[in-house]
Amino acid sequence: MLLLAVCLATGAACNRKNIEPPGPPSTFTPAAIQQVADAEKSPQASLEMLNENLKDWVLRKSVCPKDPQEFVTAGVLPRLPNPPPGKKFIIDAQHIRVVLVNE
């Protein structure tokens, strides 16, 4: 009887799936990389892309990220677009938007 209990417990453990939360993708598609490159063509295009990602983020997570770099850390974007010289992207949490400010 003890042997049967051990076999059943072992078998049940083997059938369990190891479910881990999805992490950031290790690689991005060429389309995702091209999206960032296209956004760098103008500051307005960069802001539009980042604000779209911000809207999606807030809809999915119900919180506003503190910094645009969180898009990269979470695997949403392969990298942030380069801001114009002397500027940086920040998140205006009060208005839930990404803006450019002086560094």
Contacts in CASP RR format, 6 or more apart in sequence:
PFRMAT RR
TARGET T0000
AUTHOR 0000-0000-0000
METHOD contacts of the structure
MODEL  1
MLLLAVCLATGAACNRKNIEPPGPPSTFTPAAIQQVADAEKSPQASLEML
NENLKDWVLRKSVCPKDPQEFVTAGVLPRLPNPPPGKKFIIDAQHIRVVL
VNE
23 74 0 8 1.000
23 75 0 8 1.000
24 73 0 8 1.000
24 74 0 8 1.000
24 75 0 8 1.000
25 75 0 8 1.000
28 78 0 8 1.000
32 77 0 8 1.000
32 78 0 8 1.000
33 78 0 8 1.000
35 49 0 8 1.000
36 49 0 8 1.000
36 77 0 8 1.000
36 78 0 8 1.000
36 79 0 8 1.000
36 80 0 8 1.000
36 81 0 8 1.000
38 45 0 8 1.000
38 49 0 8 1.000
39 45 0 8 1.000
39 46 0 8 1.000
39 48 0 8 1.000
39 49 0 8 1.000
39 50 0 8 1.000
39 81 0 8 1.000
40 46 0 8 1.000
40 81 0 8 1.000
40 82 0 8 1.000
43 83 0 8 1.000
43 84 0 8 1.000
43 87 0 8 1.000
43 100 0 8 1.000
46 81 0 8 1.000
46 83 0 8 1.000
46 89 0 8 1.000
47 89 0 8 1.000
47 98 0 8 1.000
47 99 0 8 1.000
47 100 0 8 1.000
49 81 0 8 1.000
50 68 0 8 1.000
50 71 0 8 1.000
50 80 0 8 1.000
50 81 0 8 1.000
50 89 0 8 1.000
50 98 0 8 1.000
51 97 0 8 1.000
51 98 0 8 1.000
53 71 0 8 1.000
53 76 0 8 1.000
53 77 0 8 1.000
54 64 0 8 1.000
54 65 0 8 1.000
54 68 0 8 1.000
54 91 0 8 1.000
54 96 0 8 1.000
54 97 0 8 1.000
54 98 0 8 1.000
55 96 0 8 1.000
56 76 0 8 1.000
57 64 0 8 1.000
57 65 0 8 1.000
57 70 0 8 1.000
57 71 0 8 1.000
57 76 0 8 1.000
58 64 0 8 1.000
58 96 0 8 1.000
64 91 0 8 1.000
64 93 0 8 1.000
64 96 0 8 1.000
65 71 0 8 1.000
65 91 0 8 1.000
66 91 0 8 1.000
66 93 0 8 1.000
67 90 0 8 1.000
67 91 0 8 1.000
68 80 0 8 1.000
68 89 0 8 1.000
68 90 0 8 1.000
68 91 0 8 1.000
68 98 0 8 1.000
69 80 0 8 1.000
71 77 0 8 1.000
71 80 0 8 1.000
72 78 0 8 1.000
72 79 0 8 1.000
72 80 0 8 1.000
80 89 0 8 1.000
83 89 0 8 1.000
83 100 0 8 1.000
84 100 0 8 1.000
86 102 0 8 1.000
86 103 0 8 1.000
87 100 0 8 1.000
87 101 0 8 1.000
87 102 0 8 1.000
87 103 0 8 1.000
88 100 0 8 1.000
88 101 0 8 1.000
88 102 0 8 1.000
88 103 0 8 1.000
89 98 0 8 1.000
89 99 0 8 1.000
89 100 0 8 1.000
90 98 0 8 1.000
90 99 0 8 1.000
90 101 0 8 1.000
91 97 0 8 1.000
91 98 0 8 1.000
91 99 0 8 1.000
92 98 0 8 1.000
92 99 0 8 1.000
END
